[in-house]
Amino acid sequence: METGACTSGAAPDVSCDRELRSCDTAEYDTESSEELDSDDANDGDHFDFSAEASTMNGWSPTLHKSRHMTYQEWADATRKAPATESESFCVSTTMQSRTTGDAPLNHKLCTWSMLALIGSATGLLAVCVDKGLEVVYELRMTLNERVVESWSDSGVVGLLVQYASFSAACMFLASMAGALVCFAAPLAAGSGIPEIKCYLNGVLLRRVVTKKTLVAKAVGIVFSVAAGLPVGKEGPMIHSGSVVGGLGCRMLANIVNRFGMEHPLALARERRDFVAAGATAGVAAAFGSPMGACLFAIEEGSSYMNPGILLKLFVASCTAAFVSRFFASLALHSSSNIFVRMQAGNMGTVVPVFLERFERMEYTVWEFPMFIIMGVLGGLCGALFCFCNKKLTQQRKKWMQAPKFGKKGKVIVGKNDFFRFLEVLFVTFLLSSVFFWVPISQHGKPVSIHDLSGTEKLFWSTGTASLRSLLHSPREEDFDMGMLIIFFCIHMTATCLTYGLSVPSGLFVPSLLGGAAMGRIIGQTLEPYVTADPGIYALVGATAMLSGAARITISLAMILMEVTGNSQFSLPIFAAAMFARWTGNYFGRGIYDLHIIELKRVPLLEHDPEKELLHIPAREIMASDVLGFAEVEFAQHLHRKLQSSTHYGFPILRHSRAVGYITRDALHFLLNSGHAHGIFDHEPKVATWNTMMRQLARKRPGLEPLSSAALGKRIDLRPYMTKDFHTMSENASAFSCYMLFRQLGLRHLFLNNCEGEITGIITRKDLIMMDDLSKEETAEVSPQQGDERDGLMVSSTSSLAAGYQG
């Protein structure tokens, strides 16, 4: 029998008290919270790095791990993000859910109603953000105009007063956005797309899908855009829509509890679908592009996609696009009466699209190579942008530590939070000064935005307005080339400086704007020799820049075709996007994957594993000490093991063979509520599936002290364990294990020998470690030069000595 395996049949006694190797290595947080993803705490993948790693094809793999590390120790040693957990999207039915036969797979009719509600709510949120941004920006410009009227004849003094009011207004608005992020919801910083991408691929980050994050994101983006920072609202709208989707899932669970309905078996999968639907609705509401939104979810979102999920995304995106377009149509009517506007009901082509329609989109076949060259230029600029932003973010991480949270999710405000807030003020002051003096230097006196030329307005207008101007200004109103080049350089530098700042900030519009400026420069230079308007070149340049920075291709092409109302220009857009992506990939990862994997160190499985994994057997990366509970256990034994471990899941073993798997939540339910449900009676009763799920849906139970009624009692775990777990031969390749995790959304994988005995287990972190190691170069150093850090013996013969000692 395998070492340490509990015997089956009769209940084990205290002699079976051994260390347990969790089937899912997640640290468990007993904290109860209303946030959806706080139900999941940190994974702990557990490693001892052997000093005698065998070399295969010049690559040194990690061999048999024996000590069970906590995930925090693993994160400290490898510099990975500590607050993450993997989630399985597989359907796991227990024995009593099979016997009752009443539990549905999904919520069915309620699901479609909730999807439409999520789309509508996200559309309304986008409308509110747009209106709020318009009002706040107009207030800032109105203040500037009043200062100009009062100090227009004061010479240098008037200029200084206008500069002071201009910078003060920008800094005040940025301080509102920074305060929400630094002191209330740190995960509202940035676009939120990397975090949602992780969430949809089975890596849960705490406090990403919460009400507090939603408020900070939606309100903060209004102030950060209105402050004149080079940020966009589209990325934060994707994050906001995801939060709306997550809250919709929680609302549906409450409805199911309230009316005593059956909880679905595929609850984790359905929660992921709701969050994905919210993200899709966010794209559709921000751009008015339902088809592009669905393609974005496929390209950047969930790793597992099927027609059923796609249909859900389409319902949510269409609903969100309809709501946003409907409110946009109300602005077309001149009447101040809202009911008169609604009666008009103008829709269709009369409603302007996001970037407005082109009147003329002609080009010759001889211009196609130029579009390809622009794609390559966009890829080069995008790669340079990613490189500079990576270095800047690394310095930020050195200067300012990550925020700390209390037990209830509140930020423990420290000096680092104030440093982040001061950084927001300093960067805003710096950028507002540059944006003010560059156009003012052409006039030498106080001026309003209406007195500026078309090129000078680019520095003061919002990103969307500037982008429309670059795309649609006619040939007769060409931009000043010198000033346009200055704007391009300043804008891209400012965007790099701002992305990673502690304010809500999107990258879509700033990248499109920088690319449009680059394309406009090229278009105006070639204007005497080409057929296409400079605005067409601006559109191609915008495509190339965003694709080069974020590596988005198919969905970007569809979004741009929808937001310009033209599909005839698809080929140049496709060519620019693909060549920009290929060029950028030659130099490294895109900005989103860069922040996920290299900067935030989130254990996300990429699309394609390294080819070295083909030659590594699964037994070389597995954890070999797989210990678990028997099918019938003493309550004291269960309680003691749960107190001494932080794992989330446990295998049920019979003669070293896994016969089931049980979660910590189920064990907590049995120990805490066993007496109330008759589990500890002389003739034990079995708690129904719906009873257990109803209680778990309301509140994630912590482990309470064991009651006297449970002393000496045995618990039959068979009705509560699931037999839906995956196994693979220990001789299979690590590459095959990687693909199973990626495509099926697994949380763990048992490995067995030829006799069917469980010999090890692989989790997501094992594959992440292998994938990271396969990208490092190994050094020929003797094993005696190993160093012991944080309780780990790390061999200097591998790249771990340089890359993973943290």
C-alpha positions in Angstrom: 0.0 0.0 0.0 1.2 3.5 -0.8 3.0 5.2 2.1 0.7 7.1 4.3 -2.5 6.1 2.7 -5.4 5.6 5.0 -7.1 2.2 5.0 -10.7 2.0 3.7 -13.7 0.2 5.2 -13.5 0.6 9.0 -13.0 4.1 10.3 -9.4 5.0 10.9 -8.1 5.6 14.4 -5.7 8.2 15.7 -2.8 6.2 14.2 -3.9 7.4 10.8 -2.9 10.9 11.8 -0.5 11.7 9.1 0.2 14.7 6.9 -2.3 15.2 4.1 -1.3 16.1 0.6 -4.2 18.1 -0.6 -5.9 17.2 -3.9 -6.3 20.9 -4.4 -3.5 22.9 -2.8 -5.5 26.0 -2.0 -5.0 27.8 1.3 -8.4 28.3 2.8 -9.6 31.6 4.2 -12.4 31.3 6.7 -13.2 34.9 6.2 -16.8 35.5 5.2 -17.5 38.3 2.7 -20.1 39.5 0.4 -17.7 39.6 -2.5 -18.0 36.8 -5.0 -14.4 35.9 -5.3 -13.4 36.2 -1.7 -14.8 32.8 -1.3 -11.5 31.6 -2.8 -8.2 32.1 -1.1 -4.7 31.3 -1.9 -3.4 28.2 -3.6 -0.4 26.6 -2.0 1.7 24.5 -4.3 4.4 22.7 -2.5 7.9 22.1 -3.6 11.3 21.0 -2.5 13.8 21.7 -5.3 16.2 18.9 -5.7 19.9 19.7 -5.8 20.4 16.9 -8.3 18.2 17.9 -11.2 18.7 15.7 -14.2 19.6 17.4 -17.4 17.5 16.6 -20.5 18.3 18.3 -23.8 20.1 21.1 -22.0 17.2 21.7 -19.6 17.1 21.0 -15.9 13.7 20.0 -14.5 12.6 20.0 -10.9 12.3 16.6 -9.4 10.1 15.0 -6.8 8.7 17.5 -4.3 8.2 16.1 -0.8 7.5 18.9 1.6 4.1 20.6 1.5 4.7 24.3 1.3 2.0 26.9 1.8 1.3 29.0 -1.3 2.6 32.0 0.5 6.0 30.3 0.8 5.8 29.3 -2.8 4.9 32.9 -3.8 7.8 34.3 -1.8 10.3 31.9 -3.4 9.1 32.3 -6.9 7.8 35.9 -6.8 4.3 34.9 -7.9 1.2 36.7 -6.8 0.2 35.4 -3.3 -3.5 36.1 -3.4 -4.6 33.7 -6.2 -6.5 30.4 -6.3 -7.3 28.1 -9.1 -10.9 27.1 -9.8 -12.3 24.1 -11.7 -15.0 24.5 -14.3 -15.8 20.8 -14.4 -19.1 19.5 -13.2 -18.6 17.7 -9.9 -21.7 15.7 -8.8 -21.8 14.2 -5.3 -23.5 10.9 -4.5 -26.6 12.4 -3.0 -27.0 14.8 -5.9 -27.0 11.8 -8.2 -29.5 9.9 -6.2 -32.0 12.7 -5.9 -31.9 13.5 -9.6 -33.5 16.9 -9.0 -30.5 19.2 -9.2 -30.4 20.9 -12.6 -27.2 21.4 -14.6 -27.8 25.2 -15.1 -30.4 27.8 -14.0 -32.0 27.5 -17.5 -34.8 30.1 -17.9 -33.5 32.3 -15.1 -30.1 32.4 -16.8 -31.4 34.1 -19.9 -33.3 36.6 -17.9 -30.3 37.4 -15.8 -28.1 37.7 -18.9 -30.4 40.3 -20.4 -30.5 42.1 -17.0 -26.7 42.1 -16.9 -26.5 43.5 -20.4 -29.0 46.2 -19.6 -27.3 47.2 -16.3 -23.9 47.4 -18.0 -25.4 49.5 -20.8 -26.9 51.9 -18.3 -23.6 52.1 -16.4 -21.8 53.0 -19.6 -24.3 55.7 -20.3 -23.9 57.1 -16.8 -20.1 57.1 -17.2 -20.3 58.8 -20.6 -22.6 61.5 -19.3 -20.6 62.0 -16.1 -17.4 62.3 -18.1 -19.0 64.9 -20.4 -20.3 67.0 -17.5 -17.1 67.0 -15.5 -14.9 67.7 -18.5 -17.2 70.6 -19.6 -16.9 72.0 -16.0 -13.1 72.0 -16.3 -13.2 73.7 -19.7 -15.7 76.2 -18.4 -13.5 77.1 -15.5 -10.6 77.6 -18.0 -12.7 79.9 -20.2 -13.7 82.0 -17.2 -10.1 82.4 -16.2 -9.2 83.4 -19.8 -12.1 86.0 -19.8 -10.9 87.6 -16.6 -7.1 87.5 -17.2 -6.8 87.8 -21.0 -5.2 91.3 -20.9 -2.8 90.6 -18.0 0.1 89.3 -20.0 2.5 86.9 -18.2 0.5 87.2 -15.0 -2.6 86.0 -16.8 -0.7 83.1 -18.3 0.5 82.0 -14.8 -3.0 82.3 -13.4 -4.4 80.2 -16.2 -1.7 77.7 -15.8 -2.3 77.5 -12.0 -6.1 77.0 -12.5 -5.5 74.5 -15.4 -3.1 72.3 -13.3 -5.1 72.6 -10.1 -8.3 71.4 -11.8 -6.5 68.5 -13.3 -4.8 67.6 -10.0 -8.1 67.8 -8.1 -9.9 65.5 -10.5 -7.0 63.1 -10.5 -6.8 63.1 -6.7 -10.4 62.0 -6.6 -9.6 59.0 -8.8 -6.4 58.3 -6.9 -8.0 58.4 -3.5 -10.7 55.9 -4.6 -7.9 53.5 -5.7 -5.2 54.0 -3.1 -7.4 54.1 0.0 -10.6 52.2 -1.0 -10.2 49.7 -3.8 -6.6 49.1 -5.0 -7.8 46.5 -7.6 -9.7 49.3 -9.4 -6.4 50.6 -10.7 -5.6 50.1 -14.4 -7.9 48.7 -17.0 -8.8 45.5 -15.1 -8.5 43.4 -18.3 -5.5 41.4 -17.0 -7.4 40.5 -13.8 -10.6 39.5 -15.6 -8.6 37.5 -18.1 -7.2 35.5 -15.2 -10.6 35.1 -13.7 -12.1 33.7 -16.8 -9.2 31.3 -17.2 -9.6 29.8 -13.7 -7.3 31.9 -11.7 -9.2 33.8 -9.0 -7.9 37.0 -7.6 -9.5 38.3 -4.5 -11.5 41.6 -4.4 -11.6 41.8 -8.2 -15.4 41.2 -8.6 -16.8 43.3 -5.7 -19.2 46.2 -5.3 -16.5 48.4 -3.8 -14.3 47.7 -6.9 -17.2 48.5 -9.2 -17.9 51.9 -7.5 -14.2 52.9 -7.5 -13.8 51.8 -11.1 -16.9 53.5 -12.6 -16.5 56.7 -10.6 -12.8 56.9 -10.8 -12.6 56.6 -14.5 -14.8 59.6 -14.9 -12.4 61.7 -12.9 -9.2 60.3 -14.4 -10.3 60.9 -18.0 -11.7 64.3 -17.2 -8.4 65.2 -15.6 -6.8 65.0 -19.0 -4.7 62.0 -18.3 -4.0 59.8 -21.4 -6.4 57.0 -20.3 -9.5 55.5 -21.8 -12.8 54.4 -20.3 -13.2 51.3 -22.4 -11.0 48.9 -20.5 -12.5 49.9 -17.1 -15.9 49.4 -18.6 -15.0 45.8 -19.4 -14.0 45.3 -15.7 -17.1 47.1 -14.5 -19.3 44.8 -16.7 -17.5 41.8 -15.3 -18.4 42.9 -11.8 -22.0 43.5 -12.8 -22.0 39.9 -14.2 -20.6 38.5 -10.9 -23.1 40.4 -8.8 -25.8 39.1 -11.1 -24.7 35.6 -10.4 -24.9 36.3 -6.6 -28.3 37.8 -7.1 -29.5 34.7 -8.9 -28.1 32.5 -6.1 -30.1 34.5 -3.6 -33.2 34.2 -5.6 -32.7 30.4 -5.7 -32.3 30.4 -1.9 -35.3 32.6 -1.4 -37.8 30.5 -3.4 -36.3 27.1 -2.4 -35.2 26.3 -5.9 -32.6 23.6 -6.7 -29.0 24.8 -7.0 -27.4 23.9 -10.3 -24.5 21.4 -10.4 -22.4 23.5 -12.8 -22.4 26.5 -10.4 -18.7 27.5 -10.9 -19.0 27.2 -14.7 -22.1 29.3 -14.7 -20.5 32.0 -12.5 -17.7 32.1 -15.0 -20.2 32.5 -17.8 -21.9 35.4 -16.1 -18.6 37.2 -15.5 -17.7 36.6 -19.2 -21.1 37.9 -20.3 -20.6 41.0 -18.2 -17.1 41.6 -19.7 -18.6 41.2 -23.2 -21.4 43.6 -22.3 -18.8 46.1 -21.2 -17.1 46.0 -24.6 -20.4 46.3 -26.4 -21.6 49.2 -24.3 -18.3 51.1 -24.5 -17.9 50.7 -28.3 -21.4 49.9 -29.5 -19.9 46.7 -31.0 -21.7 43.5 -30.0 -20.0 41.3 -32.5 -16.6 42.6 -31.7 -17.3 42.2 -28.0 -18.1 38.4 -28.5 -14.9 38.0 -30.5 -12.9 39.8 -27.8 -14.2 37.4 -25.2 -13.1 34.5 -27.4 -9.7 35.9 -28.2 -8.8 37.4 -24.8 -11.2 35.8 -22.4 -12.1 32.3 -21.5 -9.8 29.4 -22.5 -12.8 27.1 -22.9 -15.4 28.3 -25.4 -18.4 26.5 -27.0 -21.5 27.6 -28.8 -23.5 27.6 -25.6 -21.2 30.1 -23.9 -21.0 32.2 -27.1 -24.8 32.4 -27.2 -24.9 33.7 -23.7 -22.3 36.3 -24.5 -24.2 37.4 -27.6 -27.4 37.9 -25.6 -25.6 40.1 -23.0 -23.6 42.1 -25.6 -26.6 42.8 -27.8 -28.7 44.0 -24.9 -25.9 46.3 -23.7 -25.4 47.7 -27.2 -29.1 48.3 -27.6 -29.3 50.2 -24.3 -26.3 52.4 -25.1 -27.5 53.0 -28.7 -31.0 53.9 -27.5 -29.7 56.5 -25.1 -27.4 57.8 -27.8 -30.5 58.2 -30.1 -32.2 60.4 -27.4 -29.5 63.0 -27.8 -30.4 63.5 -31.5 -33.7 65.2 -30.7 -33.6 68.8 -29.8 -36.6 68.8 -27.4 -35.8 69.0 -23.7 -38.8 66.7 -22.9 -37.5 63.2 -22.4 -40.8 61.7 -23.4 -40.8 63.6 -26.7 -37.4 62.2 -27.4 -38.5 58.6 -26.6 -41.4 58.9 -29.0 -39.1 59.8 -31.8 -37.4 56.4 -31.5 -34.7 57.1 -34.1 -32.4 54.2 -34.4 -30.3 52.5 -37.1 -27.8 54.5 -39.2 -29.1 57.8 -38.0 -27.4 57.1 -34.6 -23.7 58.0 -34.8 -21.3 55.2 -34.2 -18.4 55.4 -31.7 -15.8 56.8 -34.2 -18.2 58.1 -36.8 -18.6 56.9 -40.4 -16.1 57.6 -43.2 -17.6 59.3 -46.2 -14.8 58.0 -48.5 -12.7 54.8 -48.0 -10.9 54.3 -51.3 -7.4 53.0 -51.7 -5.3 51.3 -54.5 -3.7 47.9 -54.4 -0.3 49.7 -54.6 -1.0 51.2 -51.1 -1.4 47.7 -49.5 2.3 47.3 -48.9 2.3 50.6 -47.1 -0.4 49.3 -44.8 1.7 46.3 -44.1 4.7 48.5 -43.3 2.6 50.5 -41.0 1.6 47.3 -39.2 5.3 46.5 -38.7 5.9 50.0 -37.4 3.0 49.6 -35.0 4.4 46.3 -33.8 7.8 47.9 -33.2 6.3 50.9 -31.3 4.0 48.5 -29.3 7.0 46.3 -28.4 9.0 49.4 -27.3 5.9 50.6 -25.3 5.7 47.3 -23.5 9.4 47.2 -22.8 9.4 50.8 -21.3 6.3 50.2 -19.3 7.7 46.9 -17.9 10.8 48.7 -16.7 8.7 51.5 -15.2 6.4 49.1 -13.4 9.3 47.1 -12.0 10.7 50.3 -10.5 7.3 51.1 -9.0 7.2 47.7 -7.4 10.6 48.3 -5.9 9.7 51.8 -4.6 6.2 51.0 -3.3 5.0 47.7 -1.8 1.6 46.2 -2.6 -1.3 47.3 -0.5 -2.3 45.4 2.5 -5.8 44.4 3.5 -7.6 43.8 6.8 -9.8 40.8 7.6 -12.9 42.5 6.2 -11.2 43.5 2.9 -10.5 47.1 4.0 -7.2 48.7 3.0 -4.7 49.0 5.8 -3.5 52.5 4.9 0.3 52.8 5.1 3.0 55.0 3.8 3.1 53.1 0.5 -0.5 54.0 -0.1 0.3 57.7 0.4 3.3 57.4 -1.9 1.1 56.0 -4.6 -1.3 58.8 -4.1 1.5 61.4 -4.2 2.7 59.7 -7.4 -0.7 60.3 -9.0 -0.6 64.0 -8.1 3.0 64.4 -9.3 2.4 62.7 -12.6 -0.8 64.6 -13.2 1.0 67.9 -12.4 3.8 67.0 -14.8 1.5 65.9 -17.7 -0.9 68.9 -17.2 2.1 71.2 -17.3 3.3 69.7 -20.6 -0.1 69.6 -22.1 -0.7 73.2 -21.2 2.5 74.9 -22.2 3.0 73.2 -25.6 -0.1 74.7 -27.3 0.1 77.9 -25.2 3.7 78.5 -26.4 2.2 79.1 -29.9 0.1 82.0 -28.6 1.9 83.7 -25.7 -1.3 84.7 -24.0 -4.3 83.1 -22.2 -6.5 81.3 -24.7 -9.5 79.0 -24.5 -9.8 75.7 -26.3 -11.8 77.3 -29.0 -8.9 79.6 -29.9 -6.5 76.6 -30.5 -5.8 75.1 -33.9 -6.9 71.6 -34.8 -3.5 70.2 -33.9 -3.2 72.2 -30.7 -6.6 70.9 -29.5 -5.3 67.4 -29.4 -3.5 68.3 -26.2 -6.6 69.5 -24.4 -9.4 67.4 -25.8 -10.5 64.0 -24.5 -8.9 61.0 -26.2 -12.1 60.1 -28.0 -12.6 63.6 -29.4 -9.0 63.8 -30.5 -9.2 60.4 -32.2 -12.3 61.4 -34.2 -10.5 64.5 -35.3 -7.5 62.6 -36.6 -9.7 60.2 -38.4 -12.2 62.5 -40.0 -10.5 65.9 -40.6 -10.7 66.5 -44.4 -7.7 67.0 -46.6 -8.2 70.7 -46.6 -7.6 70.9 -42.9 -4.3 69.0 -42.6 -2.6 69.0 -39.2 0.7 70.9 -38.6 3.3 68.2 -39.1 5.8 69.5 -36.6 3.2 69.9 -33.9 1.7 66.5 -34.7 5.1 64.7 -34.3 5.5 66.5 -31.0 2.1 65.3 -29.9 2.8 61.7 -30.9 6.0 61.6 -28.9 4.5 63.3 -25.9 1.3 61.3 -25.9 3.0 57.9 -26.2 5.4 58.8 -23.4 2.6 60.0 -21.2 0.6 56.9 -21.9 3.5 54.7 -20.9 4.0 56.8 -17.7 0.3 56.6 -16.8 -0.4 52.9 -17.4 0.3 51.4 -14.0 -0.6 54.6 -12.1 -3.0 54.1 -9.2 -6.0 55.4 -11.1 -8.6 53.6 -13.3 -7.1 53.7 -16.8 -7.8 52.0 -20.1 -5.3 51.4 -22.9 -7.7 51.1 -25.9 -8.2 54.8 -26.8 -4.7 56.0 -25.8 -3.1 53.4 -28.0 -5.6 54.1 -30.9 -4.9 57.8 -30.5 -1.1 57.4 -30.7 -1.4 55.1 -33.7 -3.8 57.5 -35.4 -1.3 60.3 -34.9 1.4 58.1 -36.4 -0.8 57.1 -39.3 -1.9 60.7 -39.9 1.8 61.8 -40.2 2.4 59.1 -42.8 -0.8 59.8 -44.6 -0.1 63.5 -44.9 3.5 62.8 -46.0 2.3 60.5 -48.8 -0.8 62.6 -49.6 0.4 63.7 -53.1 1.2 60.2 -54.1 -1.7 58.1 -52.8 -5.4 57.7 -53.2 -6.5 57.1 -49.6 -7.2 60.1 -47.4 -4.9 60.8 -44.4 -7.7 59.7 -42.2 -7.6 56.2 -43.7 -3.9 56.0 -42.8 -4.8 57.2 -39.3 -7.2 54.3 -39.0 -4.6 51.8 -40.1 -2.1 53.3 -37.8 -4.5 53.1 -34.9 -5.1 49.4 -35.6 -1.4 48.7 -35.8 -0.5 50.5 -32.6 -3.2 48.8 -30.4 -2.5 45.4 -32.0 1.3 45.9 -31.4 0.8 46.8 -27.8 -2.0 44.5 -26.7 -1.6 41.8 -29.4 -5.4 41.9 -30.2 -6.2 41.1 -33.8 -9.6 39.5 -34.8 -11.7 41.3 -32.2 -9.9 44.6 -32.8 -10.6 44.4 -36.5 -14.3 43.7 -35.9 -14.6 46.4 -33.3 -13.0 49.0 -35.6 -15.3 48.0 -38.5 -18.3 48.3 -36.3 -17.3 51.7 -34.7 -16.6 53.2 -38.1 -19.7 51.7 -39.7 -17.7 50.3 -42.6 -16.8 46.7 -43.5 -15.3 47.5 -47.0 -12.0 48.5 -45.5 -11.5 45.1 -43.7 -8.4 43.9 -45.6 -6.1 46.8 -44.7 -7.2 46.5 -41.0 -6.6 42.7 -41.0 -3.2 43.1 -42.6 -2.1 45.9 -40.2 -3.3 44.0 -37.1 -1.6 40.7 -38.1 1.8 42.2 -39.0 1.7 44.3 -35.9 1.1 41.2 -33.7 3.7 39.1 -35.4 6.3 41.9 -35.1 5.4 42.5 -31.4 5.5 38.8 -30.6 9.1 38.6 -31.9 10.2 40.9 -29.1 8.0 39.6 -26.2 4.6 39.4 -24.7 1.8 41.9 -25.1 1.0 44.5 -22.4 -1.8 42.4 -20.8 0.1 39.1 -20.6 3.2 41.1 -19.6 1.4 42.5 -16.5 -0.2 39.1 -15.7 2.7 36.8 -16.0 5.9 38.8 -15.7 4.9 41.7 -13.4 2.0 40.6 -11.3 3.3 37.0 -11.4 -0.2 35.5 -11.7 -0.1 31.7 -12.4 -1.9 31.9 -15.7 -1.5 29.0 -18.2 -0.7 30.6 -21.6 -2.2 29.3 -24.8 0.8 27.2 -25.8 3.1 25.4 -23.5 6.8 25.2 -24.1 7.9 22.3 -26.4 10.4 21.1 -23.7 7.4 19.8 -21.8 6.9 17.1 -24.4 10.0 15.4 -23.1 9.3 15.6 -19.4 7.2 12.8 -17.9 4.4 13.8 -15.5 6.0 11.9 -12.6 8.9 14.4 -12.7 6.8 17.3 -11.7 4.1 15.7 -9.5 4.0 15.8 -5.7 4.4 12.2 -4.6 3.0 12.3 -1.1 -0.7 12.0 -1.8 -2.5 11.3 1.5 -6.2 11.6 2.2 -9.2 10.6 4.3 -10.8 7.2 4.3 -14.5 6.8 3.3 -15.5 6.7 6.9 -13.7 8.9 9.4 -13.9 9.9 13.0 -15.1 13.5 13.5 -12.2 14.3 15.8 -9.7 13.1 13.1 -11.4 15.3 10.5 -11.5 18.3 12.7 -7.8 18.0 13.8 -6.7 17.6 10.2 -8.7 20.6 9.0 -7.2 22.7 11.8 -3.7 21.7 11.0 -3.9 22.3 7.2 -4.9 25.1 4.9 -5.9 23.0 1.9 -9.2 23.3 0.2 -9.7 19.8 -1.2 -8.9 16.2 0.0 -8.9 12.9 -1.8 -10.8 9.9 -0.5 -8.5 6.8 -0.7 -9.2 3.1 -0.7 -6.2 0.9 -0.9 -4.1 3.7 -2.3 -6.7 4.2 -5.0 -8.7 7.4 -5.2 -12.4 6.8 -5.1 -13.5 10.3 -4.6 -12.7 13.9 -3.7 -14.3 16.2 -1.1 -14.0 19.9 -0.5 -13.2 21.7 2.7 -16.6 23.5 2.5 -18.4 20.2 2.6 -16.3 19.0 5.5 -17.0 22.2 7.4 -20.7 21.8 6.8 -20.6 18.3 8.1 -18.7 19.1 11.3 -20.5 22.4 12.0 -24.1 21.4 11.1 -23.9 17.6 11.5 -25.8 17.5 14.7 -28.6 19.7 13.4 -29.1 17.5 10.3 -28.9 14.2 12.1 -25.5 13.2 10.8 -24.3 12.3 14.3 -27.4 10.4 15.2 -27.3 6.7 16.2 -28.8 6.0 12.8 -27.1 8.8 10.8 -29.1 10.7 8.2 -27.8 12.1 5.0 -28.1 15.9 4.4 -29.5 16.6 0.9 -27.5 18.3 -1.8 -29.8 21.3 -1.9 -29.6 21.7 1.9 -25.9 21.8 1.8 -25.7 24.1 -1.2 -28.3 26.5 0.2 -26.2 27.0 3.3 -22.9 27.3 1.5 -24.4 29.8 -1.0 -25.4 32.1 1.9 -22.2 32.1 3.8 -18.9 30.2 3.4 -18.6 28.4 6.8 -15.5 28.6 9.0 -14.5 25.7 11.1 -16.2 25.9 14.5 -15.1 24.1 17.7 -16.2 20.5 17.6 -19.4 20.0 19.6 -19.7 17.4 22.3 -22.3 15.5 20.3 -19.7 14.8 17.6 -17.1 13.3 20.0 -16.5 9.6 19.1 -18.8 9.8 16.1 -18.0 8.6 12.7 -18.9 10.4 9.4 -19.6 8.5 6.2 -18.1 10.8 3.5 -19.3 8.8 0.6 -22.6 10.7 0.1 -20.8 14.0 0.0 -17.7 13.2 -2.1 -17.6 13.5 -5.9 -16.3 10.8 -8.2 -15.9 13.3 -11.1 -12.1 13.7 -10.9 -9.5 13.3 -13.6 -6.6 10.9 -13.7 -3.6 10.3 -16.0 -0.7 7.9 -16.2 2.4 9.0 -14.4 4.3 8.2 -17.6 2.3 10.8 -19.7 4.1 13.9 -20.8 3.9 17.2 -18.9 2.7 18.7 -22.2 -0.4 16.6 -22.2 -1.1 17.5 -18.6 -0.7 21.2 -19.5 -3.2 20.9 -22.3 -5.8 19.2 -20.1 -5.6 21.9 -17.5 -5.8 24.6 -20.2 -8.7 23.2 -22.2 -10.8 21.5 -19.5 -10.3 24.1 -16.8 -9.0 21.6 -14.3 -7.9 22.4 -10.8 -5.9 19.2 -10.1 -5.0 16.0 -11.8 -4.3 12.6 -10.2 -1.5 10.5 -11.5 -1.6 6.7 -11.2 0.7 3.8 -12.0 0.0 0.8 -14.1 -1.9 -0.9 -11.2 -4.2 2.1 -10.8 -2.7 3.3 -7.5 -2.5 7.0 -7.0 1.2 7.9 -7.0 1.1 11.7 -7.3 -0.9 14.8 -8.0 -0.3 17.8 -10.3 -1.8 21.2 -9.8 -1.7 24.4 -11.9 1.3 25.7 -10.0 3.4 22.6 -10.8 2.8 23.3 -14.5 3.5 27.0 -14.1 6.8 26.2 -12.4 7.8 23.8 -15.2 6.8 26.3 -17.9 8.8 29.0 -16.2 11.8 26.8 -15.7 11.8 25.7 -19.3 12.3 29.3 -20.4 15.4 29.7 -18.3 19.0 28.8 -19.2 20.7 26.4 -16.9 24.3 26.8 -15.6 26.8 24.1 -15.1 27.5 24.5 -11.4 28.2 21.7 -8.8 25.3 20.7 -6.6 27.3 21.6 -3.5 26.8 25.3 -4.3 23.1 25.1 -3.5 21.7 27.7 -1.1 18.9 27.3 1.4 16.3 30.0 1.3 12.9 30.2 3.1 13.2 26.5 4.0 13.9 25.5 0.4 17.0 23.8 -0.9 17.5 25.5 -4.2 20.1 24.1 -6.6 22.5 26.5 -8.2 22.7 24.2 -11.2 19.4 25.6 -12.4 18.1 29.0 -13.1 16.2 29.0 -9.8 19.3 30.4 -8.1 18.9 33.6 -10.2 15.2 33.7 -10.9 13.2 32.2 -8.0 15.0 33.1 -4.8 13.1 36.4 -4.7 
